[in-house]
Amino acid sequence: MFVRAVVRETVAIKAAVGDGEVQIGEVSWPFGTPVVAVRDVYMPETVDVWGRFPGKSDQPLLRLKLDVRQGIPSFTRVEIEATPNGAEVTGVHLGLVRDNLEWWREVVVQRCAQSEPAHDLTSEPVWADSRAASAAVKQARRGAPRKATEARHERVAAVYRAHLDEKPLDAIRDAFRNTNGERISRRTAARYVEEARKAGHLPPTTPGKKKA
């Protein structure tokens, strides 16, 4: 059976130890994941994270999933997994996750935030300053979703209306790009339309009819 490997972008999470650094985790996302705005920076709309607990090498692994929802980086999965023949998961680990979850959120965004989305497949990511990324997380958590999210809804609605009779989803795919500079997928375009409807920029649909 042929299994297609999924190419992923990966960025290490490191911490200062003495005079050097050690890797304590990693952020990754599938190649081509759409990039979305978080206040004044951009990041992949979904990322996976693994992290190490402090202590001996037999400690469990922390696995996180972070999705950007309405401009806010939000945890959608938190798992603690014991390694083969490693230490069991205890309340101590649960407490560490509870006490450090906000730290992980900020660090993850710092490691994958970009100051601008990639323009094409050959473009290297333009990584955002860590202070700008931290500020973006805090602002997004404190307030409403960034105006850029509303602007996207408006743009989606405008493109949809302009191409109502000529494949509006394809037109939206042409109007937006993912992290690799490619057209967004049809599934993502459909989600953008649905989000624009929920935000009130497009009317509710009627089975068998297009509405704009």
N, CA, C and O of each residue as an XYZ file, in Angstrom:
848
protein
N       0.842     -1.185      0.000
C       0.000      0.000      0.000
C       0.883      1.244      0.000
O       1.840      1.335      0.769
N       0.557      2.197     -0.865
C       1.336      3.432     -0.977
C       0.792      4.457      0.008
O      -0.404      4.749      0.013
N       1.668      4.998      0.835
C       1.274      6.023      1.796
C       2.027      7.300      1.467
O       3.257      7.314      1.432
N       1.297      8.356      1.229
C       1.916      9.626      0.882
C       2.354     10.357      2.146
O       1.550     10.590      3.049
N       3.622     10.712      2.201
C       4.130     11.435      3.359
C       3.682     12.893      3.297
O       3.645     13.500      2.226
N       3.346     13.438      4.447
C       2.940     14.837      4.532
C       4.157     15.669      4.910
O       4.734     15.482      5.981
N       4.544     16.582      4.037
C       5.685     17.445      4.310
C       5.251     18.518      5.299
O       4.213     19.154      5.119
N       6.044     18.714      6.336
C       5.683     19.670      7.374
C       6.782     20.709      7.571
O       7.971     20.423      7.431
N       6.351     21.912      7.897
C       7.270     22.962      8.329
C       7.491     22.753      9.826
O       6.534     22.498     10.557
N       8.729     22.857     10.291
C       9.005     22.672     11.711
C       9.906     23.786     12.235
O      10.811     24.249     11.543
N       9.642     24.202     13.461
C      10.450     25.224     14.128
C      10.692     24.756     15.554
O       9.747     24.407     16.262
N      11.945     24.747     15.980
C      12.293     24.283     17.319
C      11.940     25.324     18.378
O      12.004     26.529     18.132
N      11.567     24.838     19.555
C      11.364     25.694     20.727
C      12.530     25.421     21.663
O      12.727     24.285     22.096
N      13.294     26.440     21.976
C      14.487     26.265     22.803
C      14.410     27.119     24.061
O      13.714     28.133     24.108
N      15.146     26.680     25.077
C      15.218     27.421     26.336
C      16.680     27.566     26.730
O      17.497     26.684     26.468
N      16.995     28.683     27.358
C      18.371     28.927     27.795
C      18.688     28.062     29.010
O      17.930     28.022     29.979
N      19.823     27.371     28.938
C      20.309     26.558     30.051
C      21.798     26.840     30.203
O      22.597     26.479     29.339
N      22.163     27.483     31.301
C      23.567     27.842     31.481
C      24.013     28.826     30.418
O      23.408     29.882     30.233
N      25.078     28.464     29.725
C      25.599     29.320     28.658
C      25.069     28.928     27.283
O      25.444     29.529     26.275
N      24.205     27.930     27.241
C      23.713     27.468     25.945
C      22.201     27.357     25.901
O      21.496     27.940     26.724
N      21.714     26.599     24.929
C      20.284     26.382     24.751
C      20.010     24.898     24.562
O      20.847     24.165     24.034
N      18.841     24.464     24.993
C      18.410     23.091     24.753
C      17.017     23.135     24.142
O      16.223     24.027     24.440
N      16.730     22.165     23.287
C      15.405     22.106     22.680
C      14.426     21.493     23.663
O      14.657     20.403     24.188
N      13.329     22.201     23.909
C      12.313     21.707     24.837
C      11.000     21.398     24.131
O      10.027     20.986     24.762
N      10.981     21.601     22.814
C       9.761     21.321     22.072
C       9.890     21.686     20.614
O      10.967     22.044     20.137
N       8.772     21.589     19.911
C       8.781     21.868     18.474
C       7.375     22.246     18.021
O       6.386     21.680     18.486
N       7.304     23.208     17.112
C       6.045     23.597     16.474
C       6.094     23.121     15.028
O       7.127     23.260     14.373
N       4.997     22.562     14.517
C       4.984     22.122     13.120
C       3.598     22.306     12.522
O       2.594     22.365     13.232
N       3.571     22.394     11.200
C       2.304     22.504     10.468
C       2.511     21.981      9.059
O       3.614     22.092      8.523
N       1.476     21.410      8.441
C       1.598     20.870      7.086
C       1.984     21.955      6.088
O       1.490     23.081      6.152
N       2.865     21.603      5.176
C       3.295     22.516      4.119
C       2.072     22.988      3.337
O       1.287     22.167      2.860
N       1.905     24.289      3.202
C       0.766     24.834      2.476
C      -0.403     25.238      3.347
O      -1.444     25.648      2.832
N      -0.250     25.129      4.685
C      -1.325     25.548      5.579
C      -1.621     27.039      5.397
O      -0.693     27.847      5.384
N      -2.902     27.420      5.256
C      -3.220     28.846      5.100
C      -2.708     29.669      6.280
O      -2.729     29.206      7.420
N      -2.254     30.874      6.006
C      -1.783     31.779      7.048
C      -2.891     32.785      7.339
O      -3.565     33.259      6.425
N      -3.073     33.105      8.615
C      -4.143     34.020      9.013
C      -3.576     35.087      9.946
O      -2.497     34.928     10.516
N      -4.321     36.165     10.086
C      -3.865     37.290     10.896
C      -4.181     37.082     12.373
O      -5.264     36.621     12.735
N      -3.215     37.430     13.214
C      -3.402     37.534     14.660
C      -2.923     38.935     15.026
O      -1.733     39.167     15.240
N      -3.860     39.847     15.093
C      -3.525     41.258     15.279
C      -2.539     41.717     14.202
O      -2.879     41.727     13.019
N      -1.320     42.096     14.601
C      -0.384     42.667     13.627
C       0.615     41.664     13.065
O       1.556     42.061     12.378
N       0.433     40.376     13.341
C       1.311     39.353     12.770
C       0.455     38.304     12.071
O      -0.774     38.359     12.115
N       1.116     37.355     11.430
C       0.430     36.270     10.732
C       1.010     34.945     11.211
O       2.181     34.868     11.583
N       0.180     33.903     11.200
C       0.665     32.577     11.567
C      -0.199     31.524     10.883
O      -1.317     31.822     10.462
N       0.308     30.287     10.766
C      -0.513     29.216     10.199
C      -1.800     29.067     11.013
O      -1.782     29.215     12.235
N      -2.905     28.778     10.344
C      -4.188     28.741     11.053
C      -4.301     27.551     11.998
O      -5.171     27.545     12.869
N      -3.448     26.548     11.846
C      -3.426     25.431     12.789
C      -2.006     24.894     12.901
O      -1.332     24.701     11.889
N      -1.549     24.651     14.127
C      -0.204     24.117     14.345
C      -0.258     23.023     15.400
O      -1.131     23.015     16.268
N       0.690     22.104     15.308
C       0.849     21.046     16.304
C       2.125     21.306     17.089
O       3.110     21.804     16.544
N       2.102     20.968     18.364
C       3.234     21.254     19.244
C       3.532     20.039     20.106
O       2.616     19.365     20.576
N       4.813     19.762     20.314
C       5.173     18.817     21.363
C       6.166     19.508     22.284
O       6.946     20.357     21.853
N       6.128     19.134     23.551
C       7.025     19.753     24.510
C       7.496     18.751     25.546
O       6.875     17.709     25.754
N       8.600     19.082     26.190
C       9.170     18.225     27.233
C       8.815     18.774     28.614
O       8.766     19.986     28.824
N       8.571     17.862     29.544
C       8.415     18.258     30.935
C       9.796     18.333     31.579
O      10.696     17.585     31.194
N       9.976     19.217     32.545
C      11.288     19.308     33.202
C      11.592     18.043     33.992
O      10.687     17.353     34.461
N      12.867     17.755     34.128
C      13.270     16.574     34.881
C      14.030     15.580     34.034
O      14.685     15.954     33.061
N      13.944     14.328     34.399
C      14.688     13.278     33.705
C      14.143     13.043     32.294
O      13.059     13.508     31.941
N      14.915     12.321     31.512
C      14.548     12.075     30.112
C      13.353     11.139     29.961
O      12.813     11.002     28.863
N      12.931     10.490     31.059
C      11.801      9.558     30.955
C      10.456     10.239     31.207
O       9.431      9.567     31.318
N      10.458     11.566     31.298
C       9.214     12.293     31.557
C       8.258     12.187     30.364
O       8.705     12.018     29.229
N       6.942     12.284     30.612
C       5.961     12.220     29.514
C       6.144     13.379     28.530
O       6.834     14.358     28.815
N       5.512     13.241     27.377
C       5.523     14.301     26.372
C       4.210     15.075     26.427
O       3.142     14.502     26.645
N       4.308     16.373     26.229
C       3.131     17.228     26.139
C       2.837     17.469     24.666
O       3.725     17.863     23.910
N       1.598     17.234     24.257
C       1.203     17.474     22.865
C       0.041     18.469     22.852
O      -0.947     18.308     23.568
N       0.186     19.496     22.023
C      -0.814     20.553     21.942
C      -1.227     20.791     20.499
O      -0.449     20.561     19.574
N      -2.433     21.245     20.317
C      -2.903     21.708     19.007
C      -3.440     23.113     19.204
O      -4.275     23.356     20.075
N      -2.947     24.040     18.381
C      -3.351     25.437     18.495
C      -3.978     25.878     17.178
O      -3.333     25.821     16.131
N      -5.228     26.315     17.228
C      -5.936     26.808     16.045
C      -6.233     28.294     16.221
O      -6.527     28.747     17.328
N      -6.156     29.047     15.132
C      -6.531     30.459     15.180
C      -8.021     30.548     14.886
O      -8.467     30.241     13.781
N      -8.783     30.969     15.881
C     -10.234     31.088     15.748
C     -10.636     32.548     15.884
O     -10.452     33.158     16.937
N     -11.184     33.101     14.813
C     -11.595     34.506     14.826
C     -10.454     35.415     15.274
O     -10.655     36.361     16.035
N      -9.256     35.110     14.789
C      -8.102     35.945     15.084
C      -7.449     35.694     16.424
O      -6.530     36.419     16.805
N      -7.902     34.679     17.153
C      -7.350     34.389     18.479
C      -6.725     32.994     18.491
O      -7.422     32.021     18.202
N      -5.429     32.862     18.816
C      -4.804     31.541     18.926
C      -5.426     30.783     20.103
O      -5.320     31.218     21.250
N      -6.074     29.652     19.818
C      -6.819     28.926     20.846
C      -6.393     27.464     20.889
O      -6.227     26.830     19.847
N      -6.218     26.934     22.089
C      -5.891     25.520     22.230
C      -7.137     24.687     21.951
O      -8.193     24.926     22.537
N      -7.013     23.712     21.060
C      -8.129     22.823     20.746
C      -7.823     21.378     21.146
O      -8.697     20.513     21.083
N      -6.592     21.126     21.552
C      -6.255     19.790     22.058
C      -5.056     19.898     22.993
O      -4.075     20.575     22.685
N      -5.144     19.227     24.130
C      -4.039     19.146     25.086
C      -3.930     17.695     25.523
O      -4.888     17.129     26.051
N      -2.763     17.086     25.305
C      -2.560     15.680     25.665
C      -1.234     15.520     26.399
O      -0.262     16.218     26.110
N      -1.208     14.602     27.340
C       0.032     14.218     28.014
C       0.221     12.734     27.762
O      -0.641     11.926     28.106
N       1.333     12.381     27.170
C       1.560     10.999     26.743
C       2.838     10.433     27.373
O       3.924     10.982     27.189
N       2.697      9.344     28.109
C       3.867      8.687     28.684
C       4.671      8.012     27.580
O       4.098      7.448     26.648
N       5.983      8.068     27.681
C       6.843      7.409     26.702
C       6.971      5.929     27.057
O       6.738      5.558     28.207
N       7.338      5.070     26.093
C       7.510      3.645     26.391
C       8.501      3.447     27.544
O       9.633      3.928     27.487
N       8.072      2.742     28.577
C       8.902      2.466     29.753
C       9.281      3.732     30.520
O      10.192      3.714     31.348
N       8.571      4.839     30.239
C       8.860      6.091     30.932
C       7.975      6.285     32.149
O       7.172      5.421     32.499
N       8.137      7.429     32.781
C       7.366      7.744     33.980
C       5.883      7.888     33.648
O       5.522      8.318     32.553
N       5.032      7.524     34.601
C       3.595      7.642     34.382
C       3.155      9.104     34.463
O       3.853      9.951     35.020
N       1.991      9.375     33.898
C       1.404     10.709     33.978
C       0.773     10.880     35.358
O       0.002     10.027     35.799
N       1.095     11.972     36.037
C       0.581     12.213     37.384
C      -0.065     13.591     37.471
O      -0.065     14.364     36.513
N      -0.613     13.870     38.641
C      -1.210     15.179     38.871
C      -0.200     16.310     38.777
O      -0.557     17.450     38.483
N       1.063     15.990     39.028
C       2.114     17.004     38.911
C       2.182     17.515     37.475
O       2.300     18.718     37.239
N       2.105     16.589     36.519
C       2.145     16.984     35.106
C       0.917     17.818     34.736
O       1.023     18.802     34.005
N      -0.244     17.415     35.248
C      -1.468     18.177     34.973
C      -1.353     19.599     35.517
O      -1.783     20.561     34.881
N      -0.762     19.709     36.710
C      -0.582     21.028     37.303
C       0.378     21.893     36.511
O       0.161     23.096     36.363
N       1.448     21.279     35.998
C       2.415     22.025     35.191
C       1.774     22.550     33.909
O       2.049     23.669     33.476
N       0.914     21.723     33.309
C       0.223     22.165     32.092
C      -0.703     23.328     32.417
O      -0.724     24.331     31.704
N      -1.462     23.191     33.487
C      -2.398     24.253     33.886
C      -1.660     25.568     34.147
O      -2.102     26.633     33.716
N      -0.541     25.483     34.848
C       0.179     26.696     35.240
C       0.971     27.325     34.100
O       1.316     28.504     34.163
N       1.260     26.548     33.059
C       2.134     27.052     31.995
C       1.480     27.120     30.624
O       2.162     27.359     29.628
N       0.164     26.914     30.557
C      -0.499     26.880     29.255
C      -0.393     28.225     28.527
O      -0.185     28.260     27.314
N      -0.535     29.324     29.261
C      -0.431     30.640     28.622
C       0.990     30.893     28.128
O       1.190     31.531     27.094
N       1.970     30.394     28.866
C       3.368     30.524     28.429
C       3.564     29.785     27.115
O       4.209     30.300     26.202
N       3.016     28.588     27.013
C       3.139     27.819     25.774
C       2.459     28.539     24.614
O       2.989     28.559     23.504
N       1.299     29.126     24.857
C       0.586     29.843     23.801
C       1.470     30.961     23.231
O       1.618     31.105     22.018
N       2.046     31.739     24.143
C       2.869     32.869     23.708
C       4.118     32.404     22.975
O       4.475     32.967     21.940
N       4.785     31.383     23.500
C       6.014     30.882     22.879
C       5.731     30.290     21.501
O       6.492     30.512     20.560
N       4.648     29.544     21.383
C       4.307     28.932     20.092
C       4.080     30.009     19.033
O       4.585     29.903     17.916
N       3.324     31.041     19.386
C       3.078     32.115     18.422
C       4.377     32.833     18.084
O       4.606     33.191     16.928
N       5.228     33.046     19.080
C       6.525     33.677     18.818
C       7.327     32.894     17.784
O       7.982     33.486     16.925
N       7.279     31.573     17.864
C       8.116     30.732     17.008
C       7.583     30.615     15.589
O       8.358     30.346     14.671
N       6.286     30.809     15.379
C       5.766     30.626     14.019
C       5.150     31.888     13.421
O       4.663     31.857     12.291
N       5.164     32.997     14.162
C       4.573     34.240     13.661
C       5.423     34.853     12.554
O       6.653     34.840     12.614
N       4.749     35.383     11.552
C       5.412     36.039     10.425
C       4.917     37.481     10.319
O       3.769     37.780     10.644
N       5.798     38.363      9.861
C       5.404     39.764      9.716
C       4.571     39.982      8.465
O       3.865     40.984      8.350
N       4.653     39.032      7.515
C       3.838     39.088      6.302
C       3.726     37.681      5.744
O       4.637     36.877      5.943
N       2.638     37.352      5.051
C       2.496     36.006      4.477
C       3.440     35.809      3.306
O       3.818     36.769      2.636
N       3.823     34.554      3.060
C       4.688     34.239      1.921
C       3.957     34.544      0.622
O       2.744     34.360      0.522
N       4.709     35.015     -0.375
C       4.095     35.389     -1.647
C       4.079     34.251     -2.662
O       3.232     34.229     -3.555
N       5.001     33.312     -2.533
C       5.032     32.185     -3.462
C       5.803     31.041     -2.817
O       6.305     31.170     -1.701
N       5.893     29.919     -3.530
C       6.519     28.713     -2.987
C       7.989     28.894     -2.659
O       8.513     28.211     -1.779
N       8.666     29.808     -3.356
C      10.104     29.982     -3.152
C      10.427     31.010     -2.073
O      11.591     31.183     -1.712
N       9.421     31.683     -1.564
C       9.653     32.732     -0.565
C      10.011     32.137      0.792
O       9.369     31.196      1.260
N      11.034     32.692      1.411
C      11.367     32.314      2.775
C      10.437     33.069      3.725
O      10.112     34.228      3.467
N      10.002     32.438      4.818
C       9.134     33.145      5.763
C       9.825     34.391      6.308
O      11.020     34.369      6.603
N       9.078     35.455      6.438
C       9.594     36.676      7.064
C       9.119     36.642      8.512
O       8.013     37.086      8.821
N       9.959     36.113      9.396
C       9.556     35.889     10.774
C       9.339     37.209     11.498
O      10.092     38.165     11.308
N       8.319     37.252     12.315
C       7.996     38.457     13.078
C       8.892     38.566     14.302
O       9.386     37.561     14.814
N       9.095     39.775     14.758
C       9.830     40.017     15.990
C       9.080     39.376     17.156
O       7.853     39.446     17.224
N       9.819     38.751     18.072
C       9.177     38.033     19.177
C       8.336     38.961     20.047
O       7.302     38.552     20.575
N       8.776     40.208     20.197
C       7.998     41.150     21.005
C       6.681     41.505     20.323
O       5.650     41.647     20.980
N       6.724     41.646     19.008
C       5.494     41.934     18.261
C       4.534     40.757     18.351
O       3.324     40.941     18.478
N       5.088     39.529     18.284
C       4.252     38.332     18.384
C       3.602     38.232     19.761
O       2.419     37.911     19.874
N       4.388     38.510     20.816
C       3.849     38.461     22.175
C       2.738     39.485     22.361
O       1.700     39.194     22.955
N       2.971     40.688     21.844
C       1.958     41.741     21.957
C       0.691     41.357     21.210
O      -0.415     41.637     21.672
N       0.851     40.712     20.048
C      -0.304     40.305     19.247
C      -1.160     39.296     20.003
O      -2.388     39.377     19.986
N      -0.502     38.340     20.668
C      -1.235     37.326     21.434
C      -2.033     37.987     22.553
O      -3.219     37.711     22.728
N      -1.375     38.860     23.305
C      -2.036     39.499     24.440
C      -3.199     40.375     23.990
O      -4.259     40.377     24.617
N      -3.002     41.116     22.908
C      -4.070     41.976     22.404
C      -5.251     41.150     21.896
O      -6.409     41.499     22.122
N      -4.939     40.051     21.207
C      -6.002     39.196     20.676
C      -6.806     38.566     21.806
O      -8.026     38.441     21.707
N      -6.124     38.167     22.885
C      -6.800     37.540     24.013
C      -7.639     38.540     24.807
O      -8.678     38.187     25.366
N      -7.176     39.793     24.851
C      -7.883     40.816     25.635
C      -9.123     41.344     24.935
O     -10.158     41.578     25.559
N      -8.998     41.527     23.621
C     -10.074     42.191     22.907
C     -10.758     41.325     21.886
O     -10.597     40.105     21.860
N     -11.524     41.984     21.045
C     -12.246     41.300     19.974
C     -11.273     40.909     18.887
O     -10.153     41.420     18.857
N     -11.670     40.005     17.981
C     -10.810     39.626     16.869
C     -10.348     40.838     16.083
O     -11.059     41.837     15.984
N      -9.182     40.743     15.539
C      -8.561     41.848     14.810
C      -9.444     42.315     13.650
O     -10.194     41.538     13.059
N      -9.328     43.612     13.347
C     -10.107     44.180     12.256
C      -9.821     43.470     10.939
O     -10.662     43.452     10.040
N      -8.616     42.879     10.826
C      -8.267     42.193      9.580
C      -9.210     41.026      9.317
O      -9.486     40.700      8.163
N      -9.705     40.394     10.380
C     -10.652     39.294     10.206
C     -11.945     39.814      9.590
O     -12.508     39.196      8.687
N     -12.405     40.951     10.088
C     -13.603     41.574      9.533
C     -13.353     42.003      8.091
O     -14.230     41.887      7.235
N     -12.145     42.502      7.835
C     -11.803     42.926      6.474
C     -11.822     41.739      5.523
O     -12.227     41.868      4.368
N     -11.379     40.571      6.017
C     -11.408     39.377      5.173
C     -12.838     38.987      4.847
O     -13.147     38.634      3.709
N     -13.718     39.052      5.856
C     -15.127     38.742      5.613
C     -15.693     39.653      4.523
O     -16.398     39.200      3.622
N     -15.372     40.944      4.621
C     -15.880     41.909      3.644
C     -15.340     41.615      2.246
O     -16.063     41.703      1.253
N     -14.051     41.263      2.190
C     -13.443     40.971      0.889
C     -14.036     39.707      0.288
O     -14.320     39.661     -0.909
N     -14.225     38.680      1.111
C     -14.831     37.430      0.641
C     -16.221     37.710      0.080
O     -16.573     37.229     -0.997
N     -17.008     38.491      0.818
C     -18.368     38.807      0.374
C     -18.357     39.570     -0.947
O     -19.175     39.307     -1.829
N     -17.423     40.520     -1.079
C     -17.348     41.314     -2.308
C     -16.977     40.449     -3.507
O     -17.572     40.572     -4.578
N     -15.987     39.569     -3.319
C     -15.566     38.686     -4.411
C     -16.689     37.719     -4.767
O     -16.947     37.459     -5.942
N     -17.353     37.193     -3.747
C     -18.452     36.248     -3.966
C     -19.565     36.899     -4.790
O     -20.065     36.306     -5.746
N     -19.948     38.118     -4.414
C     -21.019     38.807     -5.138
C     -20.620     39.102     -6.580
O     -21.429     38.973     -7.499
N     -19.360     39.501     -6.766
C     -18.898     39.865     -8.110
C     -18.855     38.673     -9.051
O     -18.887     38.838    -10.271
N     -18.783     37.467     -8.485
C     -18.676     36.264     -9.321
C     -19.796     35.274     -9.010
O     -19.629     34.064     -9.158
N     -20.935     35.803     -8.578
C     -22.047     34.947     -8.157
C     -22.465     33.956     -9.234
O     -22.829     32.822     -8.924
N     -22.417     34.372    -10.498
C     -22.869     33.514    -11.596
C     -21.723     32.829    -12.328
O     -21.935     32.205    -13.368
N     -20.510     32.941    -11.792
C     -19.368     32.338    -12.480
C     -18.339     31.776    -11.493
O     -17.224     32.283    -11.373
N     -18.743     30.730    -10.803
C     -17.865     30.008     -9.890
C     -17.251     30.909     -8.809
O     -16.048     31.169     -8.836
N     -18.053     31.378     -7.877
C     -17.547     32.282     -6.838
C     -16.447     31.677     -5.966
O     -15.542     32.395     -5.539
N     -16.507     30.365     -5.692
C     -15.467     29.754     -4.865
C     -14.111     29.790     -5.558
O     -13.086     30.014     -4.914
N     -14.105     29.570     -6.870
C     -12.846     29.647     -7.612
C     -12.291     31.068     -7.582
O     -11.079     31.266     -7.500
N     -13.182     32.052     -7.649
C     -12.745     33.450     -7.597
C     -12.128     33.773     -6.234
O     -11.138     34.500     -6.149
N     -12.719     33.227     -5.177
C     -12.175     33.443     -3.833
C     -10.828     32.745     -3.692
O      -9.919     33.272     -3.050
N     -10.695     31.567     -4.285
C      -9.403     30.871     -4.262
C      -8.327     31.711     -4.942
O      -7.178     31.735     -4.501
N      -8.705     32.397     -6.013
C      -7.751     33.255     -6.722
C      -7.389     34.493     -5.908
O      -6.299     35.046     -6.056
N      -8.308     34.922     -5.050
C      -8.109     36.174     -4.310
C      -7.281     36.009     -3.043
O      -6.764     36.992     -2.512
N      -7.147     34.773     -2.551
C      -6.423     34.539     -1.306
C      -5.298     33.530     -1.523
O      -5.394     32.651     -2.379
N      -4.236     33.669     -0.740
C      -3.071     32.792     -0.841
C      -2.761     32.177      0.523
O      -3.025     32.778      1.564
N      -2.189     30.953      0.498
C      -1.764     30.324      1.737
C      -0.316     30.698      2.037
O       0.242     31.583      1.388
N       0.297     30.027      3.019
C       1.654     30.373      3.430
C       2.689     30.161      2.341
O       3.782     30.724      2.413
N       2.368     29.361      1.334
C       3.324     29.080      0.263
C       3.046     29.888     -0.998
O       3.654     29.647     -2.041
N       2.132     30.840     -0.902
C       1.822     31.661     -2.054
C       0.885     30.998     -3.043
O       0.644     31.538     -4.123
N       0.348     29.827     -2.690
C      -0.579     29.129     -3.577
C      -2.015     29.572     -3.297
O      -2.316     30.120     -2.237
N      -2.894     29.321     -4.271
C      -4.318     29.555     -4.033
C      -4.776     28.711     -2.849
O      -4.329     27.578     -2.672
N      -5.667     29.271     -2.042
C      -6.210     28.477     -0.946
C      -7.037     27.333     -1.528
O      -7.472     27.398     -2.678
N      -7.251     26.295     -0.737
C      -8.009     25.140     -1.205
C      -9.491     25.487     -1.331
O      -9.962     26.473     -0.765
N     -10.211     24.663     -2.080
C     -11.660     24.878     -2.231
C     -12.355     24.758     -0.875
O     -13.311     25.479     -0.590
N     -11.869     23.853     -0.054
C     -12.451     23.670      1.274
C     -12.275     24.933      2.126
O     -13.197     25.356      2.824
N     -11.070     25.529      2.056
C     -10.820     26.760      2.809
C     -11.678     27.902      2.286
O     -12.210     28.693      3.065
N     -11.814     27.990      0.950
C     -12.649     29.035      0.355
C     -14.094     28.899      0.831
O     -14.746     29.894      1.148
N     -14.588     27.662      0.878
C     -15.959     27.426      1.339
C     -16.114     27.829      2.806
O     -17.144     28.366      3.211
N     -15.069     27.559      3.593
C     -15.119     27.949      5.010
C     -15.132     29.469      5.156
O     -15.847     30.014      5.997
N     -14.331     30.150      4.326
C     -14.318     31.611      4.368
C     -15.708     32.174      4.056
O     -16.154     33.134      4.684
N     -16.383     31.564      3.080
C     -17.732     32.014      2.715
C     -18.691     31.796      3.885
O     -19.494     32.670      4.212
N     -18.596     30.623      4.507
C     -19.474     30.316      5.635
C     -19.233     31.285      6.794
O     -20.180     31.730      7.443
N     -17.955     31.612      7.051
C     -17.640     32.561      8.121
C     -18.177     33.952      7.793
O     -18.659     34.663      8.675
N     -18.090     34.337      6.511
C     -18.620     35.644      6.094
C     -20.138     35.681      6.274
O     -20.694     36.714      6.647
N     -20.808     34.553      6.008
C     -22.264     34.483      6.217
C     -22.595     34.632      7.701
O     -23.495     35.383      8.076
N     -21.855     33.908      8.534
C     -22.118     33.971      9.974
C     -21.882     35.371     10.521
O     -22.535     35.795     11.474
N     -20.927     36.095      9.897
C     -20.623     37.462     10.338
C     -21.606     38.482      9.775
O     -21.524     39.669     10.090
N     -22.545     38.013      8.932
C     -23.575     38.888      8.412
C     -23.242     39.610      7.124
O     -23.976     40.507      6.709
N     -22.129     39.228      6.476
C     -21.732     39.899      5.233
C     -22.367     39.256      4.001
O     -22.355     39.838      2.917
N     -22.914     38.065      4.171
C     -23.652     37.390      3.107
C     -24.933     36.833      3.721
O     -24.921     36.431      4.884
N     -26.032     36.798      2.978
C     -27.290     36.294      3.529
C     -27.264     34.778      3.680
O     -26.463     34.105      3.031
N     -28.135     34.235      4.533
C     -28.224     32.773      4.676
C     -28.572     32.126      3.345
O     -29.212     32.741      2.492
N     -28.151     30.893      3.176
C     -28.408     30.196      1.915
C     -29.752     29.484      1.947
O     -30.289     29.166      3.008
N     -30.273     29.247      0.758
C     -31.474     28.440      0.553
C     -31.069     27.263     -0.312
O     -30.415     27.467     -1.335
N     -31.433     26.022      0.059
C     -31.029     24.867     -0.745
C     -31.302     25.061     -2.227
O     -32.424     25.376     -2.624
N     -30.268     24.871     -3.046
C     -30.414     24.976     -4.494
C     -30.268     26.372     -5.040
O     -30.331     26.568     -6.253
N     -30.071     27.364     -4.162
C     -29.953     28.748     -4.629
C     -28.714     29.411     -4.039
O     -28.354     29.184     -2.884
N     -28.067     30.243     -4.872
C     -26.948     31.050     -4.401
C     -27.493     32.397     -3.959
O     -28.358     32.977     -4.615
N     -26.975     32.888     -2.835
C     -27.429     34.186     -2.353
C     -26.234     35.069     -2.037
O     -25.249     34.615     -1.455
N     -26.331     36.334     -2.425
C     -25.287     37.297     -2.129
C     -25.886     38.667     -1.875
O     -25.155     39.620     -1.605
